[in-house]
Amino acid sequence: MSSIIEVSLSEMLERREQRAARQAELLKHFHCPLVSFSMNIPGPVKTNSKIRAAFEQGKTALLEAVSRQTFSINFLEEIHEATGDELLLSADAPARELKALTTRIEDEHPLGRLFDLDVIGADGEKLSRFTFRRCLVCGRQAQACARARAHPVAELQAAVERLLSEAGIGPLI
């Protein structure tokens, strides 16, 4: 993964559709909640060795947390493409407990702000967070900043680089 690959919006949207189709397959097959883990990385470069290292930390945190709760994992799949690193996990567990667990990881892990841990109930409905996520740059509600395009991509990328550096991973590129 030494080369830097930029992806387009259309590639990201196509991958999102593929992920949704795979999630639907897994929900139909296992009839259990699903955790979908990917990274929140602004800009056209969605993965490289530094982002993958952060992803691995998130994966480890998720698997350790699920194990501590003694939830049974039915299925685990990793996908590593230019559009980003992803993990799908089907667990025999209450969806709300999984959501509380994933929210705790996003809020407490040093790299948690870069983690996107979605929980989809066995009924196919995505569970919402109990609290809003904070913006990487200003700390306000992330969704409001994103909708308003309050910060340029370069400023968001600099915030990602700071998080990676603080976690001992190094700069983004």
VMD Tcl script that builds the backbone (N, CA, C; Angstrom):
set m [mol new atoms 519]
animate dup $m
set s [atomselect $m all]
$s set {name element resname resid chain x y z} {
  {N N MET 1 A 0.834 -1.190 0.000}
  {CA C MET 1 A 0.000 0.000 0.000}
  {C C MET 1 A 0.877 1.252 0.000}
  {N N SER 2 A 1.986 1.209 -0.702}
  {CA C SER 2 A 2.900 2.334 -0.713}
  {C C SER 2 A 2.425 3.456 -1.634}
  {N N SER 3 A 1.700 3.133 -2.684}
  {CA C SER 3 A 1.241 4.177 -3.592}
  {C C SER 3 A -0.015 4.843 -3.044}
  {N N ILE 4 A -0.164 6.106 -3.366}
  {CA C ILE 4 A -1.321 6.874 -2.926}
  {C C ILE 4 A -2.364 6.818 -4.028}
  {N N ILE 5 A -3.554 6.345 -3.685}
  {CA C ILE 5 A -4.629 6.224 -4.663}
  {C C ILE 5 A -5.766 7.148 -4.254}
  {N N GLU 6 A -6.120 8.041 -5.159}
  {CA C GLU 6 A -7.262 8.920 -4.926}
  {C C GLU 6 A -8.507 8.272 -5.512}
  {N N VAL 7 A -9.626 8.432 -4.811}
  {CA C VAL 7 A -10.887 7.882 -5.310}
  {C C VAL 7 A -11.879 9.019 -5.540}
  {N N SER 8 A -12.772 8.791 -6.477}
  {CA C SER 8 A -13.772 9.802 -6.823}
  {C C SER 8 A -15.028 9.625 -5.977}
  {N N LEU 9 A -15.861 10.638 -5.999}
  {CA C LEU 9 A -17.141 10.565 -5.301}
  {C C LEU 9 A -17.987 9.424 -5.860}
  {N N SER 10 A -17.972 9.244 -7.172}
  {CA C SER 10 A -18.775 8.165 -7.761}
  {C C SER 10 A -18.282 6.792 -7.296}
  {N N GLU 11 A -16.979 6.632 -7.143}
  {CA C GLU 11 A -16.443 5.364 -6.614}
  {C C GLU 11 A -16.885 5.149 -5.170}
  {N N MET 12 A -16.890 6.213 -4.385}
  {CA C MET 12 A -17.325 6.116 -2.982}
  {C C MET 12 A -18.810 5.760 -2.905}
  {N N LEU 13 A -19.615 6.379 -3.770}
  {CA C LEU 13 A -21.048 6.086 -3.769}
  {C C LEU 13 A -21.323 4.650 -4.224}
  {N N GLU 14 A -20.567 4.183 -5.213}
  {CA C GLU 14 A -20.715 2.801 -5.676}
  {C C GLU 14 A -20.345 1.821 -4.561}
  {N N ARG 15 A -19.265 2.114 -3.847}
  {CA C ARG 15 A -18.850 1.236 -2.732}
  {C C ARG 15 A -19.911 1.232 -1.629}
  {N N ARG 16 A -20.508 2.401 -1.367}
  {CA C ARG 16 A -21.555 2.484 -0.356}
  {C C ARG 16 A -22.742 1.585 -0.723}
  {N N GLU 17 A -23.109 1.595 -2.005}
  {CA C GLU 17 A -24.202 0.716 -2.465}
  {C C GLU 17 A -23.832 -0.753 -2.306}
  {N N GLN 18 A -22.605 -1.101 -2.640}
  {CA C GLN 18 A -22.137 -2.487 -2.488}
  {C C GLN 18 A -22.160 -2.907 -1.019}
  {N N ARG 19 A -21.725 -1.997 -0.143}
  {CA C ARG 19 A -21.712 -2.286 1.302}
  {C C ARG 19 A -23.139 -2.503 1.805}
  {N N ALA 20 A -24.065 -1.662 1.375}
  {CA C ALA 20 A -25.468 -1.802 1.797}
  {C C ALA 20 A -26.048 -3.132 1.329}
  {N N ALA 21 A -25.718 -3.537 0.107}
  {CA C ALA 21 A -26.205 -4.828 -0.406}
  {C C ALA 21 A -25.626 -5.975 0.405}
  {N N ARG 22 A -24.340 -5.892 0.738}
  {CA C ARG 22 A -23.699 -6.947 1.545}
  {C C ARG 22 A -24.309 -6.989 2.941}
  {N N GLN 23 A -24.569 -5.834 3.515}
  {CA C GLN 23 A -25.198 -5.781 4.831}
  {C C GLN 23 A -26.572 -6.452 4.795}
  {N N ALA 24 A -27.351 -6.175 3.766}
  {CA C ALA 24 A -28.684 -6.780 3.629}
  {C C ALA 24 A -28.574 -8.304 3.536}
  {N N GLU 25 A -27.594 -8.797 2.774}
  {CA C GLU 25 A -27.362 -10.246 2.667}
  {C C GLU 25 A -27.078 -10.856 4.036}
  {N N LEU 26 A -26.192 -10.212 4.777}
  {CA C LEU 26 A -25.791 -10.745 6.083}
  {C C LEU 26 A -26.940 -10.707 7.087}
  {N N LEU 27 A -27.726 -9.646 7.056}
  {CA C LEU 27 A -28.885 -9.561 7.948}
  {C C LEU 27 A -29.890 -10.664 7.629}
  {N N LYS 28 A -30.104 -10.902 6.353}
  {CA C LYS 28 A -31.049 -11.945 5.928}
  {C C LYS 28 A -30.544 -13.328 6.327}
  {N N HIS 29 A -29.255 -13.542 6.217}
  {CA C HIS 29 A -28.684 -14.855 6.505}
  {C C HIS 29 A -28.605 -15.148 8.003}
  {N N PHE 30 A -28.158 -14.167 8.801}
  {CA C PHE 30 A -27.903 -14.426 10.221}
  {C C PHE 30 A -29.036 -13.985 11.149}
  {N N HIS 31 A -29.890 -13.065 10.704}
  {CA C HIS 31 A -30.994 -12.559 11.537}
  {C C HIS 31 A -30.483 -12.004 12.869}
  {N N CYS 32 A -29.328 -11.364 12.824}
  {CA C CYS 32 A -28.693 -10.764 14.006}
  {C C CYS 32 A -28.202 -9.370 13.644}
  {N N PRO 33 A -27.993 -8.521 14.650}
  {CA C PRO 33 A -27.449 -7.192 14.386}
  {C C PRO 33 A -26.080 -7.271 13.714}
  {N N LEU 34 A -25.760 -6.195 13.031}
  {CA C LEU 34 A -24.530 -6.115 12.260}
  {C C LEU 34 A -23.793 -4.837 12.647}
  {N N VAL 35 A -22.487 -4.948 12.831}
  {CA C VAL 35 A -21.636 -3.778 13.025}
  {C C VAL 35 A -20.880 -3.563 11.718}
  {N N SER 36 A -20.956 -2.352 11.205}
  {CA C SER 36 A -20.247 -1.973 9.994}
  {C C SER 36 A -19.215 -0.916 10.387}
  {N N PHE 37 A -17.943 -1.262 10.265}
  {CA C PHE 37 A -16.858 -0.381 10.685}
  {C C PHE 37 A -16.070 0.096 9.476}
  {N N SER 38 A -15.931 1.405 9.370}
  {CA C SER 38 A -15.080 2.017 8.349}
  {C C SER 38 A -14.431 3.249 8.978}
  {N N MET 39 A -13.666 3.967 8.200}
  {CA C MET 39 A -12.943 5.123 8.714}
  {C C MET 39 A -13.530 6.423 8.161}
  {N N ASN 40 A -13.565 7.458 9.007}
  {CA C ASN 40 A -13.974 8.807 8.601}
  {C C ASN 40 A -12.720 9.556 8.158}
  {N N ILE 41 A -12.445 9.534 6.865}
  {CA C ILE 41 A -11.241 10.166 6.327}
  {C C ILE 41 A -11.654 11.168 5.257}
  {N N PRO 42 A -11.445 12.462 5.515}
  {CA C PRO 42 A -11.815 13.464 4.509}
  {C C PRO 42 A -10.841 13.466 3.334}
  {N N GLY 43 A -11.347 13.853 2.192}
  {CA C GLY 43 A -10.510 13.979 1.005}
  {C C GLY 43 A -10.536 12.746 0.132}
  {N N PRO 44 A -9.802 12.781 -0.960}
  {CA C PRO 44 A -9.861 11.716 -1.961}
  {C C PRO 44 A -9.016 10.475 -1.640}
  {N N VAL 45 A -8.101 10.556 -0.681}
  {CA C VAL 45 A -7.299 9.394 -0.292}
  {C C VAL 45 A -7.968 8.770 0.926}
  {N N LYS 46 A -8.491 7.550 0.758}
  {CA C LYS 46 A -9.271 6.910 1.816}
  {C C LYS 46 A -8.512 5.843 2.580}
  {N N THR 47 A -7.371 5.416 2.060}
  {CA C THR 47 A -6.545 4.459 2.790}
  {C C THR 47 A -5.093 4.572 2.356}
  {N N ASN 48 A -4.228 4.253 3.275}
  {CA C ASN 48 A -2.790 4.116 3.066}
  {C C ASN 48 A -2.271 3.384 4.307}
  {N N SER 49 A -0.980 3.249 4.449}
  {CA C SER 49 A -0.465 2.470 5.577}
  {C C SER 49 A -0.815 3.094 6.930}
  {N N LYS 50 A -0.864 4.400 7.020}
  {CA C LYS 50 A -1.190 5.077 8.283}
  {C C LYS 50 A -2.674 4.896 8.626}
  {N N ILE 51 A -3.532 5.071 7.639}
  {CA C ILE 51 A -4.970 4.893 7.865}
  {C C ILE 51 A -5.257 3.435 8.200}
  {N N ARG 52 A -4.575 2.516 7.526}
  {CA C ARG 52 A -4.762 1.088 7.818}
  {C C ARG 52 A -4.337 0.780 9.256}
  {N N ALA 53 A -3.253 1.388 9.727}
  {CA C ALA 53 A -2.812 1.177 11.109}
  {C C ALA 53 A -3.879 1.663 12.089}
  {N N ALA 54 A -4.496 2.799 11.795}
  {CA C ALA 54 A -5.578 3.309 12.642}
  {C C ALA 54 A -6.776 2.366 12.590}
  {N N PHE 55 A -7.096 1.872 11.400}
  {CA C PHE 55 A -8.188 0.915 11.233}
  {C C PHE 55 A -7.922 -0.332 12.084}
  {N N GLU 56 A -6.707 -0.825 12.057}
  {CA C GLU 56 A -6.356 -2.016 12.840}
  {C C GLU 56 A -6.564 -1.770 14.335}
  {N N GLN 57 A -6.244 -0.573 14.790}
  {CA C GLN 57 A -6.486 -0.249 16.202}
  {C C GLN 57 A -7.979 -0.258 16.511}
  {N N GLY 58 A -8.780 0.270 15.595}
  {CA C GLY 58 A -10.231 0.263 15.786}
  {C C GLY 58 A -10.788 -1.145 15.771}
  {N N LYS 59 A -10.297 -1.962 14.854}
  {CA C LYS 59 A -10.736 -3.361 14.777}
  {C C LYS 59 A -10.417 -4.082 16.078}
  {N N THR 60 A -9.203 -3.898 16.577}
  {CA C THR 60 A -8.801 -4.536 17.832}
  {C C THR 60 A -9.692 -4.085 18.980}
  {N N ALA 61 A -9.955 -2.788 19.059}
  {CA C ALA 61 A -10.819 -2.263 20.129}
  {C C ALA 61 A -12.215 -2.866 20.038}
  {N N LEU 62 A -12.755 -2.968 18.834}
  {CA C LEU 62 A -14.092 -3.538 18.641}
  {C C LEU 62 A -14.122 -5.005 19.046}
  {N N LEU 63 A -13.179 -5.786 18.547}
  {CA C LEU 63 A -13.177 -7.218 18.844}
  {C C LEU 63 A -12.953 -7.490 20.330}
  {N N GLU 64 A -12.103 -6.712 20.965}
  {CA C GLU 64 A -11.889 -6.877 22.406}
  {C C GLU 64 A -13.148 -6.524 23.189}
  {N N ALA 65 A -13.823 -5.449 22.796}
  {CA C ALA 65 A -15.047 -5.033 23.489}
  {C C ALA 65 A -16.153 -6.074 23.327}
  {N N VAL 66 A -16.313 -6.609 22.121}
  {CA C VAL 66 A -17.324 -7.645 21.875}
  {C C VAL 66 A -16.999 -8.890 22.702}
  {N N SER 67 A -15.725 -9.234 22.749}
  {CA C SER 67 A -15.287 -10.412 23.509}
  {C C SER 67 A -15.555 -10.231 25.005}
  {N N ARG 68 A -15.275 -9.038 25.532}
  {CA C ARG 68 A -15.527 -8.770 26.962}
  {C C ARG 68 A -17.001 -8.933 27.317}
  {N N GLN 69 A -17.875 -8.613 26.364}
  {CA C GLN 69 A -19.310 -8.737 26.605}
  {C C GLN 69 A -19.795 -10.172 26.385}
  {N N THR 70 A -18.896 -11.022 25.949}
  {CA C THR 70 A -19.189 -12.429 25.633}
  {C C THR 70 A -20.301 -12.570 24.586}
  {N N PHE 71 A -20.343 -11.621 23.656}
  {CA C PHE 71 A -21.262 -11.741 22.521}
  {C C PHE 71 A -20.666 -12.743 21.536}
  {N N SER 72 A -21.504 -13.543 20.950}
  {CA C SER 72 A -21.069 -14.523 19.972}
  {C C SER 72 A -20.986 -13.868 18.596}
  {N N ILE 73 A -19.838 -14.014 17.944}
  {CA C ILE 73 A -19.653 -13.477 16.600}
  {C C ILE 73 A -20.029 -14.562 15.596}
  {N N ASN 74 A -21.004 -14.254 14.746}
  {CA C ASN 74 A -21.444 -15.192 13.717}
  {C C ASN 74 A -20.600 -15.103 12.455}
  {N N PHE 75 A -20.120 -13.903 12.178}
  {CA C PHE 75 A -19.470 -13.650 10.895}
  {C C PHE 75 A -18.587 -12.423 11.021}
  {N N LEU 76 A -17.423 -12.476 10.374}
  {CA C LEU 76 A -16.497 -11.350 10.360}
  {C C LEU 76 A -15.867 -11.289 8.974}
  {N N GLU 77 A -15.920 -10.107 8.363}
  {CA C GLU 77 A -15.349 -9.938 7.027}
  {C C GLU 77 A -14.651 -8.591 6.952}
  {N N GLU 78 A -13.444 -8.601 6.406}
  {CA C GLU 78 A -12.709 -7.356 6.169}
  {C C GLU 78 A -12.622 -7.112 4.670}
  {N N ILE 79 A -12.708 -5.848 4.306}
  {CA C ILE 79 A -12.597 -5.433 2.914}
  {C C ILE 79 A -11.594 -4.286 2.874}
  {N N HIS 80 A -10.579 -4.427 2.054}
  {CA C HIS 80 A -9.556 -3.381 1.919}
  {C C HIS 80 A -9.483 -2.998 0.447}
  {N N GLU 81 A -10.034 -1.838 0.138}
  {CA C GLU 81 A -10.066 -1.329 -1.238}
  {C C GLU 81 A -9.566 0.112 -1.220}
  {N N ALA 82 A -9.357 0.669 -2.386}
  {CA C ALA 82 A -8.934 2.068 -2.479}
  {C C ALA 82 A -9.964 2.996 -1.841}
  {N N THR 83 A -11.231 2.569 -1.819}
  {CA C THR 83 A -12.306 3.374 -1.225}
  {C C THR 83 A -12.291 3.327 0.298}
  {N N GLY 84 A -11.410 2.539 0.885}
  {CA C GLY 84 A -11.266 2.510 2.332}
  {C C GLY 84 A -11.253 1.107 2.901}
  {N N ASP 85 A -10.926 1.040 4.170}
  {CA C ASP 85 A -10.880 -0.215 4.912}
  {C C ASP 85 A -12.209 -0.388 5.636}
  {N N GLU 86 A -12.752 -1.608 5.579}
  {CA C GLU 86 A -14.064 -1.875 6.176}
  {C C GLU 86 A -14.052 -3.206 6.905}
  {N N LEU 87 A -14.921 -3.325 7.877}
  {CA C LEU 87 A -15.131 -4.572 8.582}
  {C C LEU 87 A -16.625 -4.734 8.804}
  {N N LEU 88 A -17.136 -5.923 8.532}
  {CA C LEU 88 A -18.532 -6.252 8.818}
  {C C LEU 88 A -18.538 -7.377 9.837}
  {N N LEU 89 A -19.324 -7.216 10.886}
  {CA C LEU 89 A -19.372 -8.179 11.971}
  {C C LEU 89 A -20.823 -8.443 12.338}
  {N N SER 90 A -21.231 -9.701 12.259}
  {CA C SER 90 A -22.566 -10.102 12.709}
  {C C SER 90 A -22.410 -10.705 14.091}
  {N N ALA 91 A -23.198 -10.213 15.048}
  {CA C ALA 91 A -23.082 -10.691 16.425}
  {C C ALA 91 A -24.441 -11.060 16.985}
  {N N ASP 92 A -24.461 -12.143 17.736}
  {CA C ASP 92 A -25.662 -12.560 18.440}
  {C C ASP 92 A -25.704 -11.762 19.737}
  {N N ALA 93 A -26.263 -10.560 19.652}
  {CA C ALA 93 A -26.252 -9.622 20.771}
  {C C ALA 93 A -27.382 -8.619 20.593}
  {N N PRO 94 A -27.836 -8.012 21.678}
  {CA C PRO 94 A -28.840 -6.949 21.542}
  {C C PRO 94 A -28.251 -5.745 20.798}
  {N N ALA 95 A -28.947 -5.276 19.795}
  {CA C ALA 95 A -28.452 -4.173 18.970}
  {C C ALA 95 A -28.147 -2.929 19.804}
  {N N ARG 96 A -28.991 -2.610 20.769}
  {CA C ARG 96 A -28.762 -1.404 21.593}
  {C C ARG 96 A -27.482 -1.529 22.421}
  {N N GLU 97 A -27.188 -2.737 22.890}
  {CA C GLU 97 A -25.936 -2.940 23.636}
  {C C GLU 97 A -24.729 -2.797 22.711}
  {N N LEU 98 A -24.853 -3.300 21.488}
  {CA C LEU 98 A -23.776 -3.115 20.510}
  {C C LEU 98 A -23.578 -1.636 20.210}
  {N N LYS 99 A -24.671 -0.895 20.075}
  {CA C LYS 99 A -24.563 0.538 19.778}
  {C C LYS 99 A -23.901 1.276 20.931}
  {N N ALA 100 A -24.253 0.941 22.159}
  {CA C ALA 100 A -23.618 1.574 23.321}
  {C C ALA 100 A -22.111 1.276 23.332}
  {N N LEU 101 A -21.761 0.046 23.010}
  {CA C LEU 101 A -20.367 -0.378 22.981}
  {C C LEU 101 A -19.601 0.368 21.886}
  {N N THR 102 A -20.163 0.456 20.689}
  {CA C THR 102 A -19.470 1.123 19.582}
  {C C THR 102 A -19.376 2.638 19.814}
  {N N THR 103 A -20.399 3.212 20.408}
  {CA C THR 103 A -20.355 4.644 20.719}
  {C C THR 103 A -19.255 4.928 21.731}
  {N N ARG 104 A -19.106 4.049 22.706}
  {CA C ARG 104 A -18.056 4.202 23.715}
  {C C ARG 104 A -16.675 4.163 23.035}
  {N N ILE 105 A -16.488 3.261 22.097}
  {CA C ILE 105 A -15.203 3.188 21.377}
  {C C ILE 105 A -14.969 4.488 20.605}
  {N N GLU 106 A -15.969 4.948 19.870}
  {CA C GLU 106 A -15.827 6.192 19.104}
  {C C GLU 106 A -15.510 7.379 20.014}
  {N N ASP 107 A -16.112 7.399 21.200}
  {CA C ASP 107 A -15.942 8.539 22.108}
  {C C ASP 107 A -14.678 8.461 22.958}
  {N N GLU 108 A -14.196 7.249 23.275}
  {CA C GLU 108 A -13.105 7.110 24.247}
  {C C GLU 108 A -11.762 6.705 23.657}
  {N N HIS 109 A -11.743 6.049 22.515}
  {CA C HIS 109 A -10.476 5.629 21.916}
  {C C HIS 109 A -9.745 6.864 21.389}
  {N N PRO 110 A -8.412 6.918 21.524}
  {CA C PRO 110 A -7.667 8.087 21.019}
  {C C PRO 110 A -7.915 8.376 19.530}
  {N N LEU 111 A -8.216 7.349 18.754}
  {CA C LEU 111 A -8.495 7.528 17.329}
  {C C LEU 111 A -9.979 7.406 17.021}
  {N N GLY 112 A -10.795 7.329 18.047}
  {CA C GLY 112 A -12.223 7.077 17.882}
  {C C GLY 112 A -12.947 8.058 16.989}
  {N N ARG 113 A -12.469 9.278 16.924}
  {CA C ARG 113 A -13.134 10.268 16.065}
  {C C ARG 113 A -13.005 9.900 14.593}
  {N N LEU 114 A -12.008 9.069 14.279}
  {CA C LEU 114 A -11.826 8.626 12.896}
  {C C LEU 114 A -12.621 7.365 12.585}
  {N N PHE 115 A -13.154 6.720 13.615}
  {CA C PHE 115 A -13.887 5.473 13.425}
  {C C PHE 115 A -15.348 5.752 13.105}
  {N N ASP 116 A -15.892 5.007 12.170}
  {CA C ASP 116 A -17.320 5.057 11.865}
  {C C ASP 116 A -17.871 3.668 12.140}
  {N N LEU 117 A -18.445 3.500 13.316}
  {CA C LEU 117 A -18.975 2.216 13.762}
  {C C LEU 117 A -20.497 2.285 13.763}
  {N N ASP 118 A -21.087 1.772 12.704}
  {CA C ASP 118 A -22.546 1.750 12.586}
  {C C ASP 118 A -23.075 0.416 13.085}
  {N N VAL 119 A -24.238 0.456 13.715}
  {CA C VAL 119 A -24.926 -0.766 14.134}
  {C C VAL 119 A -26.270 -0.804 13.427}
  {N N ILE 120 A -26.515 -1.935 12.779}
  {CA C ILE 120 A -27.772 -2.145 12.067}
  {C C ILE 120 A -28.492 -3.280 12.773}
  {N N GLY 121 A -29.709 -3.015 13.240}
  {CA C GLY 121 A -30.479 -4.032 13.942}
  {C C GLY 121 A -30.874 -5.171 13.014}
  {N N ALA 122 A -31.284 -6.284 13.604}
  {CA C ALA 122 A -31.706 -7.449 12.825}
  {C C ALA 122 A -32.857 -7.096 11.887}
  {N N ASP 123 A -33.595 -6.027 12.214}
  {CA C ASP 123 A -34.711 -5.575 11.379}
  {C C ASP 123 A -34.255 -4.705 10.210}
  {N N GLY 124 A -32.943 -4.459 10.105}
  {CA C GLY 124 A -32.401 -3.657 9.013}
  {C C GLY 124 A -32.328 -2.167 9.295}
  {N N GLU 125 A -32.785 -1.749 10.472}
  {CA C GLU 125 A -32.753 -0.326 10.827}
  {C C GLU 125 A -31.427 0.045 11.478}
  {N N LYS 126 A -30.834 1.151 11.007}
  {CA C LYS 126 A -29.594 1.652 11.583}
  {C C LYS 126 A -29.913 2.361 12.899}
  {N N LEU 127 A -29.178 2.027 13.942}
  {CA C LEU 127 A -29.380 2.661 15.237}
  {C C LEU 127 A -28.642 3.986 15.292}
  {N N SER 128 A -29.264 4.973 15.910}
  {CA C SER 128 A -28.659 6.292 16.039}
  {C C SER 128 A -27.817 6.372 17.309}
  {N N ARG 129 A -26.867 7.275 17.276}
  {CA C ARG 129 A -26.060 7.553 18.476}
  {C C ARG 129 A -26.928 8.223 19.526}
  {N N PHE 130 A -26.541 8.045 20.773}
  {CA C PHE 130 A -27.250 8.686 21.878}
  {C C PHE 130 A -26.792 10.136 22.033}
  {N N THR 131 A -25.581 10.425 21.560}
  {CA C THR 131 A -25.013 11.773 21.630}
  {C C THR 131 A -24.440 12.123 20.261}
  {N N PHE 132 A -24.306 13.415 19.968}
  {CA C PHE 132 A -23.760 13.800 18.674}
  {C C PHE 132 A -22.235 13.646 18.670}
  {N N ARG 133 A -21.700 13.486 17.475}
  {CA C ARG 133 A -20.249 13.406 17.304}
  {C C ARG 133 A -19.691 14.810 17.182}
  {N N ARG 134 A -18.472 14.976 17.671}
  {CA C ARG 134 A -17.823 16.282 17.629}
  {C C ARG 134 A -16.998 16.435 16.346}
  {N N CYS 135 A -16.992 17.646 15.839}
  {CA C CYS 135 A -16.214 17.994 14.658}
  {C C CYS 135 A -14.720 17.805 14.948}
  {N N LEU 136 A -13.990 17.305 13.980}
  {CA C LEU 136 A -12.542 17.120 14.101}
  {C C LEU 136 A -11.812 18.439 14.324}
  {N N VAL 137 A -12.348 19.516 13.780}
  {CA C VAL 137 A -11.650 20.798 13.795}
  {C C VAL 137 A -12.069 21.677 14.977}
  {N N CYS 138 A -13.388 21.882 15.122}
  {CA C CYS 138 A -13.847 22.891 16.088}
  {C C CYS 138 A -14.558 22.319 17.312}
  {N N GLY 139 A -14.884 21.040 17.292}
  {CA C GLY 139 A -15.537 20.431 18.448}
  {C C GLY 139 A -17.046 20.584 18.488}
  {N N ARG 140 A -17.607 21.346 17.570}
  {CA C ARG 140 A -19.071 21.462 17.521}
  {C C ARG 140 A -19.659 20.199 16.906}
  {N N GLN 141 A -20.959 20.164 16.717}
  {CA C GLN 141 A -21.610 18.992 16.159}
  {C C GLN 141 A -21.089 18.731 14.738}
  {N N ALA 142 A -20.521 17.540 14.535}
  {CA C ALA 142 A -19.876 17.202 13.258}
  {C C ALA 142 A -20.844 17.273 12.084}
  {N N GLN 143 A -22.064 16.781 12.262}
  {CA C GLN 143 A -23.028 16.774 11.157}
  {C C GLN 143 A -23.351 18.194 10.691}
  {N N ALA 144 A -23.459 19.126 11.635}
  {CA C ALA 144 A -23.759 20.524 11.276}
  {C C ALA 144 A -22.598 21.129 10.488}
  {N N CYS 145 A -21.372 20.869 10.937}
  {CA C CYS 145 A -20.201 21.383 10.219}
  {C C CYS 145 A -20.120 20.763 8.825}
  {N N ALA 146 A -20.393 19.466 8.717}
  {CA C ALA 146 A -20.328 18.789 7.415}
  {C C ALA 146 A -21.376 19.357 6.461}
  {N N ARG 147 A -22.616 19.524 6.955}
  {CA C ARG 147 A -23.677 20.070 6.102}
  {C C ARG 147 A -23.336 21.469 5.609}
  {N N ALA 148 A -22.769 22.268 6.498}
  {CA C ALA 148 A -22.435 23.652 6.159}
  {C C ALA 148 A -21.097 23.766 5.426}
  {N N ARG 149 A -20.388 22.657 5.299}
  {CA C ARG 149 A -19.034 22.653 4.736}
  {C C ARG 149 A -18.214 23.753 5.421}
  {N N ALA 150 A -18.251 23.708 6.752}
  {CA C ALA 150 A -17.639 24.746 7.574}
  {C C ALA 150 A -16.114 24.765 7.513}
  {N N HIS 151 A -15.507 23.654 7.146}
  {CA C HIS 151 A -14.046 23.573 7.152}
  {C C HIS 151 A -13.542 23.008 5.824}
  {N N PRO 152 A -12.504 23.615 5.259}
  {CA C PRO 152 A -11.939 23.071 4.018}
  {C C PRO 152 A -11.316 21.689 4.262}
  {N N VAL 153 A -11.250 20.889 3.212}
  {CA C VAL 153 A -10.708 19.528 3.310}
  {C C VAL 153 A -9.293 19.557 3.896}
  {N N ALA 154 A -8.486 20.499 3.498}
  {CA C ALA 154 A -7.104 20.578 3.998}
  {C C ALA 154 A -7.080 20.744 5.522}
  {N N GLU 155 A -8.010 21.514 6.061}
  {CA C GLU 155 A -8.084 21.710 7.508}
  {C C GLU 155 A -8.516 20.413 8.206}
  {N N LEU 156 A -9.455 19.702 7.608}
  {CA C LEU 156 A -9.893 18.412 8.155}
  {C C LEU 156 A -8.757 17.388 8.084}
  {N N GLN 157 A -8.021 17.374 6.968}
  {CA C GLN 157 A -6.896 16.451 6.830}
  {C C GLN 157 A -5.810 16.753 7.862}
  {N N ALA 158 A -5.579 18.035 8.139}
  {CA C ALA 158 A -4.593 18.408 9.162}
  {C C ALA 158 A -5.031 17.892 10.534}
  {N N ALA 159 A -6.331 17.937 10.811}
  {CA C ALA 159 A -6.846 17.415 12.083}
  {C C ALA 159 A -6.648 15.901 12.153}
  {N N VAL 160 A -6.855 15.204 11.036}
  {CA C VAL 160 A -6.624 13.750 10.991}
  {C C VAL 160 A -5.143 13.470 11.244}
  {N N GLU 161 A -4.280 14.228 10.599}
  {CA C GLU 161 A -2.839 14.042 10.797}
  {C C GLU 161 A -2.446 14.236 12.251}
  {N N ARG 162 A -3.021 15.231 12.925}
  {CA C ARG 162 A -2.729 15.455 14.344}
  {C C ARG 162 A -3.143 14.249 15.181}
  {N N LEU 163 A -4.351 13.722 14.918}
  {CA C LEU 163 A -4.823 12.550 15.664}
  {C C LEU 163 A -3.892 11.359 15.453}
  {N N LEU 164 A -3.508 11.110 14.210}
  {CA C LEU 164 A -2.613 9.991 13.923}
  {C C LEU 164 A -1.263 10.178 14.603}
  {N N SER 165 A -0.749 11.388 14.544}
  {CA C SER 165 A 0.545 11.684 15.166}
  {C C SER 165 A 0.463 11.505 16.683}
  {N N GLU 166 A -0.595 12.010 17.294}
  {CA C GLU 166 A -0.794 11.867 18.748}
  {C C GLU 166 A -0.909 10.409 19.162}
  {N N ALA 167 A -1.413 9.570 18.258}
  {CA C ALA 167 A -1.557 8.141 18.544}
  {C C ALA 167 A -0.282 7.371 18.195}
  {N N GLY 168 A 0.758 8.084 17.757}
  {CA C GLY 168 A 2.032 7.445 17.448}
  {C C GLY 168 A 2.080 6.788 16.090}
  {N N ILE 169 A 1.111 7.103 15.225}
  {CA C ILE 169 A 1.068 6.493 13.896}
  {C C ILE 169 A 1.839 7.334 12.885}
  {N N GLY 170 A 1.848 8.626 13.055}
  {CA C GLY 170 A 2.565 9.493 12.125}
  {C C GLY 170 A 1.623 10.251 11.236}
  {N N PRO 171 A 2.164 11.100 10.369}
  {CA C PRO 171 A 1.314 11.910 9.502}
  {C C PRO 171 A 0.573 11.063 8.474}
  {N N LEU 172 A -0.518 11.617 7.957}
  {CA C LEU 172 A -1.399 10.927 7.031}
  {C C LEU 172 A -0.684 10.507 5.753}
  {N N ILE 173 A 0.059 11.386 5.170}
  {CA C ILE 173 A 0.724 11.092 3.886}
  {C C ILE 173 A 2.217 11.301 4.032}
}
mol reanalyze $m
mol bondsrecalc $m
mol representation Tube
mol addrep $m
